[in-house]
């Protein structure tokens, strides 16, 4: 985890999906002074005690993995903005609701 959270992570909405699976979908990634950008990063499952679970990280981003099936629960997310002149990030914890598609907006800092 980073020493503090960067940027912001916001759920836009949840919606039923035909398969009834728990999904996470990247709605948009943006920089506050540029607008929409591409972002890539990882999700790390958080244990009930608040620790990051060791094991496989889940790749997530705007290009290839923008709509993923994922178990419900709490995750720590680290996102890096691309095509920006300097390094920009968004980090923080999100809660994934079960059996619906969770839409998320990311603003990097």
N, C-alpha and C positions, 0 to 999 in steps of 0.2 A: 504494500500500500504506500501511497505517497504521504508525506508529512501532513498535507492538507489537501482538500479537494480543489480541483481546477475546473473552470468552466461550469456548465450546468447540464443536468440530465432531467428531462421532463417527459412524463407520459402524456400523450395527446389524447388517447382514448383506448378502450378495449372494445373488441368486436367479436361476435361469434364467427367461427369458421366452419366450413362444411364437414371437416374431419373431426371436429371437437377436440383437437390437440392443443396443447399449450405452445404458443408461438411467440417469438419476439421479432418485430419488424422495424427496421430503420425507416422512420418517416422522413427525417431530414437532418443534415449536419450543416452547421453554418458558423461563420466567424462574424462577430458583431459589427465589424466595419468593412467586411468584404461581401458577405452574403453566403449563398450556398457553396459548399466545398465538398470534396470527397474526404472520407474519414475511414480509418481502419483501426482495429484494436482487438482487445480480448476481454472475455468475461471470466471471472473466477468465482466459483461457488463459495458461499459463506456458510460456515457451520452454525448450528444453533447457539454456540458459545461466542460467536463473532470472529472466529479465525478463518483465514482462507484455506479451503480444502486443497490438499496436495493432489496432484493428478493432472489430467488433461485440461488444458485451457480451451476455451471455446472461441474460435475466431469469429469476428463480427465486423461488418463494415458496409460501406455504401456500394462497393463494386461487386463483390462475389458472394458474400454471406449476409445479405441484407434482410433475409426472411428465414429464420431458423426455428426448428422444433427444439424445445428446451424444457427440462423439468421445472415446475413451478418452484418458487422459493426466492431467497435473497442472493444477490450476486454483486460483486465488486467489478466495476467496469473501468477499463483504461482505453481511451481513444486518442489517436493522434491525427491531426489534420494534415491533409496532403495538398500540394500545389499552392502553398502559402510561403512567402519569403522567409519566414522564421518558424521555429518549432512552436507548435500550439497543441494543447492537450485539453481533455476533459476526463475527470476521474470522479468516482463516487459510488455509492451503493444504491441499488435499485431492487424493488420487490416485484417479482413476476407473478401475475395472477394466473390461476390454473384454468385450463380448458377453453381459453379464448386467445385471440391474437392481441398482443400488447404492442401498441405503437409508441415509439420513443423519438423525441427530438433531442439533438445534442448541440450545444453551443460550446465551441472551444475557446480557450483563453490563452 
